[in-house]
Amino acid sequence: MQIERIDTFSGHRGPIYALEQGVEDKLFYSAGSDGWVVQWNLEKPDVGKVIAQIEGSVYAMRMEPESSILWIGQNYEGIHGVDVGSQARIFSISLPKQAIYAIQFWDSQVWVGHDGGLITVLDRATRQVIRHVKAGQKRVRTMCLLGLEKIAVGYSDGCIRVFDAAFELVESWQAHQNSVFGVVYREEDQSIYSVGRDAHIKRYSIGEKQEMHTIPGHIYAINDLVFSPDGRHFATASMDKTIKIWETESMQLKKVIDFARYGSHQNSVNRLIWSSFEDLLVSCSDDKNISVWKIHERISLI
């Protein structure tokens, strides 16, 4: 496996905490402590366009593909919806004055994760609050859908809690020693992959509370995990300033992307996107930069 750094996008004035895939696979969005929401085009490196300016830090964004509206979490204020084409602010939703760490669409609903273990559930069409769900005391850090009928939520108490469509807690287990920063469901093997502050990568079978596989992934906290478009590999981002590439089936480490060898980030790597556009891997960091990587697999000649 060979690693090629395609480009580095700069322009943010502070740490970058959030990345979100665009409707077109060549587009993505970034946001962070400076409150800028920036659109980037992988076909035109380092030509960013600020589409919104939010007061305060942004930790979570989610693109609504049907409308091309980007839902942006503003800490202690609520959600703002921005049309990425016209750059117009379409709506603002007032929510409990707590930080927003996760936004997840689920059919006609939008689940928003806050501090203090609170989840606000919104109606996607009317943008009205349907329900407040609280199943823990620590902040809600990450969410993912488990098919069509359940949602998995990772908390700062190290637990993963699973809710059904009736807002009922149906499963809960201690997944990590501290905060859960990433939860990803892979339908192909019916498994949940999770990462967290304890620097471990864990894989669980759906419906089981014992991990099938657990490995120490990094030296410090793992902030994110994403799969390659073909599912054969996944990447992890860490506070230890590295990105690691793993083989999905065996969970074996294939490559370490760091500053010394590849000119990678000089501070914590916070979020990743593995785009279907030319299979490019995008990373963002506390160092205010976004890097774009091409992962080349060696092909054995027989």
N, C-alpha and C positions, 0 to 999 in steps of 0.2 A: 504494500500500500504506500502510495506517495501523496504528499500534501503540497498543494500549491496555493500561496496566498494571492488571490486575484486582485484585491484592492482593499483600501481602508477608507471608510467614509468618516469625515470629521465635520464638526459644525455645532454640535451640542456644547453647552457651556458648563455642564455638570455631568455627574454619573448618569448612565442610561439604564433604566430598570425594566423597560417593557419593549417587546417586539411583537408585531402582529402581521400575519400574511395578508396581502391584498387580494381583491377579487381576481385580478390578473396575476398569474404566477410570477411575473417579472417585478411586481410591485410589493413593497412592504413598508411598515410604519414603525417609527421608534418614538419613545418618550422617556422622560426621566425627571431629574430634580429641577431642571430649568423650566419645566412646564411647557416646553415646545413639543408639538406633535408634528413629526416630519415624515413626508413621503419620499421614498427612495425608489429608484429604477435600476434594476440590475443590468439593464442594457446600456445605461448611461452612468457609469461610476462617478460617485462623489458629486452628483448634481441633485441636491436635496431641495425639497419645497416644503416650507412651513405651512401646514394647513390649519393649525389651531394654536392658540396661546392660552394655556390654562394656568391659573394662579396656584402655586404650590406644586409639589411632586406628583407625578403620575406613575402608579405601580401596575395598573391593569388597563388593557384595551381589548375590545373584541369587535371584529368586522362582521356586519350583517350582510351577507352576499347578495340577498334578494334586493336590497335597497341601496347598497353601496354606502351605508351609513356606518361610521365608526363610533362605537360606544366607548366613551372615555371616562374612566373613574377619576374624579377629582376629590382628593383627600378632604374630608370633613365638610364636603358640600353636596356631592351626589354624582349623577351621571350626566354627561353632555353627549348629545348625538350630533356628529358633524358629517355632512355630505362631502365625501372626499373629492367629488368632481367639481362642485361649485364652491367648496370650502365654507359653505353656509352652516351656521349652527341651527339645526332643525328643532332640537328640543333640549330642555334641561329638566332633570328629575331631582327633586329635593329628597334626600335620604338622611338617615340618622347621622349625626356629626361624628363619624368615625372614619378611620382610614379604610380605603378599598383596596384589597389585594388580589381579588379574582372576580372575573365575569364569565359566565357560562350560559350559552343559549341551550334551551331544552324544549324543543318543539315550540309551543306557543308561549313559553315562559323564559324569563331571564333570571338566573340566580346570581346574586351579588354577595361576595364574601367580605366581611368587615373584621375589625378588631373585636375583642371580647366574645368570640365564638358566635357572633350574630350573622345569619344569612337573611337577606331580603329577597323575596321572590316577587318579580314584576310580571304583569301581563305584557307580552311583547307588542301587541297591537295598540292597546290603550295606554301603556306605560304607567299603569296604576299599580300600587302595591297590593298583592294578593295575600301574602302571608309573611310573617317573621318566624324564622326557624332558629332555635338555639339549642345546641346539644353539647356545648362545652363552654369553658371560660376563656380559653386562649384564642388568639386570632385565627381566622380562616385564611389559609395561604394559597390553596390550589384546588381545582375541581376538574373532573372529567366524567363524561357519560359512559355508562356501562351498557352498551346497546341502547334500546329504546325505553326501558322500563326503570332504570336505576341511575343514580348519580353518586360518584365517590368524591368525598371531600377530605382534604388533608389539613390538619390543624397544627398549631404551634405547641400543643401538648404531646406531639408525636403520634397521635391517633389518626387512623383513617376511618371515617364513618360513612356508611352507605345508606342513602335514603331512597324510598320508592316514590311513585308519582302522587301518592296521597300525603307526602311530606313526613311519612313515618320513618323513624330510624330502624333499619332492619338488620344491620351488622355494624360492629365496631371492634377494632383491635389496635393494640399498641404496635405500630409499624416501625417507629424509630425512637431513639432515646430522647430526641428533642424534636424541633420543628420539622414537619414534612413540607418540603418546598416544591416537589413535583410529583404528580400522579398521572400516569398515562395508561390507557387501556388499549391492548392490542387484540383485536378480534380474531386474528389468525390463530393464535394459540390460547385464546380465552384467558388471558393473564393481565394482571395489574402490575405495572412497574412503578416503583416509588424511589425517591431520593430525598435526602434531608440534611439537617445540620450535623448529624453523626457521621457524614461522609461515606455512608454505605448505599449500595444499590440493592434493591430487593425486588424479587418477582414472586407474585402470589397467583395461585389458581383461583378463578372466580368461585365464590362460595366457601373457600377455605381460609382459615385465619392463620395458618402456619405457612411461612414462606417456603416456596419450592427451591429458591436459590437466593443466597445473600453473599455479597462480596464487598470488601473494603475498596471503594472506588477512587477516592482522592485523599489528600492529606487533611484538607479542611472541608467545610460545608459544600455540598453539591446543590447548586441553585436551580438546575434545569436538566431535563432529559428529553430528547426528541429522536424520532426514528427517521431513517433515510426513506425516500419515496418508495423504494422497492422492499423496505422492511428488513433487509438482510443485516443492517447495521443500526446502531444507535449511537448518539453522541451525548456526552455529559459536560456541563459547565460548572466550574468550581470557584470558590473563594481563593483557592490556591493559585489562581491566575492561569490555569491550564484548561484546555479542552481535550477530552479523551474520546477516541473512537473505539467502539466495541462491536464484536460479532454477536448478533442477536441470539442465535440458537445456543451457542456454547457460553455466551457472556464472557468471552475471552477478550482481553485488551489487545487492540491491533495497532494503535498509534497514540502518541502523546503530542499535542500541539502546544508548544510553549514559546516564550519570548526568545530564549537562547538559540533555539534551533530554527524557528520559523518566523521570528519577529511578531509573535502574538501579543496579547494584551499584557500590560504592566501592572494591572490591578485586578480585582475580582471580576470574573466573567459571570454575568448575571442571567442572560437569556440567549436562546438559540432558535433559529428557524432552519430546517433542512428543506429548502425549496425544491419544487418539481421543475423549476426553471434551470435547466442544465445541471440539475442535482447539486446546486451550490448550497453550502452551509454558511449561515450568517450568524455572527456572534456580536454581543454588545457588552460593555464593561463600565466599571467605575472610572476607567481612564478617559472617558468621554468619547471613545471611538467605537466604530462598527467595522468589523473585518469580514471579508468574504473569502471563502475557502473552496477549492476544488479538491475533492477526494478521488484520487486515481487508484484503481485496483490493478495490481499486476496480474497479467494473464499468462498462465503457464503454456508454453508451446510444447506439444508432444511430438 
